[in-house]
């Protein structure tokens, strides 16, 4: 079984995001970038499937600038076999990403696509579902656990108020949630080995996909700062204050 894992290069989740002075977007200058955390979970799950003998090859795909090859190298150091970089310097919207991935799936013929449920920069939560629709494949989103059979996959999903188990026929698309697993740290020997693993470079034009943006960001602003709290002496005083502020 071949497993395909898309990964995205995003601002590191430990970094405080800064808005540009003209509010045209997020400032990416001299900012630490890393793999999207949900995609990191997807890579870990694919590598675990390979270690269990369920998968024979793990292929990682990233769509972005040349620096996205570093994100692919991270996935290769975790245990993936090879990478595909689709070079695009501008922003690529979810539908275009899904179309590129569909073309790659058609060429690679994986039996399972595992992707993060969303990227932490745009929080779109769209690519996995769009890809499944374009392929006509079943999907299991927000995966909490995965159990592979011969030609089926049992996916436990995180839903409001509990868990739901679904069974889908392979090939299928799965998106990962936070509690699916704990991604490993790449060891130094594996980091060195990853430098020798192949990364194939492509462009969106190679797949016949137009990545011209279909919408324009008008303004990006930081959320308003939270006002300082106040202490009250009693419940009645609290209720009076809430009534005065129009909360209740």
N, C-alpha and C positions, 0 to 999 in steps of 0.2 A: 504494500500500500504506500502510495506517495501522498505526503501531506504538504499543502501549500499554506504559508503563513505570511500575510501582509504586515509590514511594520512601518511605523511613521516616526519621523524625526520631529520632536517637539521641544519646547522649553522644559528644562529639568523641573520636576515637580517641587524641588526644594528651593527654587529661585523665586523671588518676589517679582511678579510681572510688572513692567513699567509701560505706561501709555505714552505714545509720542506727544511732543509738545503741541503739534497741530491737530491732535486727536484723530489722525487718519488711520491709526492702527496700533499694534503693539510693537514696542522697540525691541528689535532682535540684535542690535549692535553689541558685541562683546558679552553675549549672554550664553551661559552654559546650556548646551542642548543634549538631549539623551533620547532613548527609545521611549515611546509612549508606554506607560505602565501596564495598561490592559493588553498591549501587544506583547510585552515582555512575558506576561502570563500565558499568552497564546503560544509563544515560542517554547516555554517550559513544558507545556502540555504536549506539544508535538514531539519534543525531545524525549519525554517520558514514554510516549507511545513507541518510539524507536527503541528505547532501552528495554521495553517489555516484549519486543519482537512483533508488535502490532503494525509498525510502520517500517518501511525499508529505506525511505529517503525523505528528508525534510528540506524543502526549498523555501527560501525567504525572499520576499519582494518588497522593495521600497520605491515610492514615487516621490521625487523631490530633487534638490540640487545635488551637485557632486559630493557635498559633505555627507549626504545620506548614506554613502558607502560605509562611513564609520558606524552607522547604526546597524547596517547589515553585518559588519565585522563583529559587532557585539553579539548578534544572534548566532553567527558562525562559531564564536568562542563558547557559546552556551551549548553547542552541539549540533547545530544545523549543518547541512552538507554543502550547499551552494547557494548563491544569491543572484538576484536579478535586480539591477538598478534601472529604473525608468527615469531618465533625467528630465527635469522640468524646473526651471528657476522661479517661475511664478506660482501663485496659489492654484491648487487643483481641487475643484469642488467635488463633493461626494459622488455625484452621478458620473463624472468623468473618471474618477478613480475606479468605480465599479465597472465601467466599460473597459478600461485597460486591464483590470483583473480578469474579466470574462475572456478577453483575448488570450491572456496568459494561461488561464485554465484550459481553454480550447487547445492550446499548443502543448501544455505539460500533462494534461489528463490526470490530475490528482483525484483521489477518491474522497478526500476530505480537505476542506478549507477551514482553517481556524484563524479567526481574527479577533482583535479586541472589540468590546461592545461599542466603544467610542474613543475618540482622541481627546486628550485633556485640554487641547488648545481651542477647538471649535465646539466640542461637546455635541456633535451632530447626531451620532448614533444612527447612521443611515447606510453606510457602505455595505455591511453584512447583509442587511435585508434587501438592498438594491441588487447586490450580486446574486443572491439566491433567486430573485425574480427574473433577472436577465438570463440566468442559466436554466431556469425551470427546475431547480433543485429544492428539496425540502430543507428547512432550516430549524435550528435550535438556538435561540438567543438567550443571553444572560446565564450562561452555563455555570452551574454550581458543582456539577460532577459529570463525568463522562465514562460510559462503559461501552466498549466496542464489541460487536459480535462479528460473524462472518460477513454479513452483508447489511447489517443494521447498526445503529448507534442509539443507545439509551442515554438521553441527556436530561439531567435534573436541572430545572430552571429556577432562578430566584424570582418570585413574584411578590406582589403586595400581600403581606400577612403569612407567607409560608413558601413552600417549595412545590413545584409541579414536575412530574416526570413525563417525558414524551419519547416515543420511539420513532426514528426516521430511517428510511432506507438510504443506503449509500449509493452514489456519491451525495454529499450533503455539505451545507455550510453551518458552522457553529461560531457564535460569538461568546467571548469569555467575560465572566464577572470576577470580582475581586477575590472571592473565597474559593475559586477553583483550585488554586495551588499557591505555593510560595516560590517565586523564581529563584534559581540558584545564582551564586556569584561565579563568574568565569575564573578558572584557575589560570595562573601564569603560563603553564605549558599549553593549555587550550587556546590562550590568547595568541601565543606564538604560532600554533598550528593553524589558527584562523587566517593568518596572513597569507598562507599558501593555498587556501581554498578559493575556488573560482567565483568571480562576480561578473556576470554578463551585463553589458550596458546596452540599453535600448532608449528610444525616444517615443513619446506618444504617437508621433507620425508613423512609426513602424507598425503600429496597431490600428492606424486609421482613425484615431480618436482626436477630436477637437477639444482642447482644454481651455478654450477662451472662456473666461468667467461669464456667468449668466446673471449675476447680481453684483451690485456695488455697495461696499461698506461706506455709509455716509458719515458715521461718527463712532468713535470708541471712547468711552469714559469710565473712570474708576467708580466703583459704588460709593455712595455717600458715607462719610465717616459716622460711626455710631455716636450718638450723643451720650454724654456722661449720665450715669444713673444718680438716683437720689434715695436717701434713707427716709423711711417713715416710722413713726413710733408705734402705730397700731394698725390692725386690719381696717378699722373704720376710716382712718386717715388715708389708707391706701385706696379704698373704694371711693372716697371723696375726690381724691386726686385723679383717679381714672375717669370718673364722671366729668370732672372739670375739663380733662383733656379730650373728652369725646370718645374714649376707648370703649366705654360701656354706657 
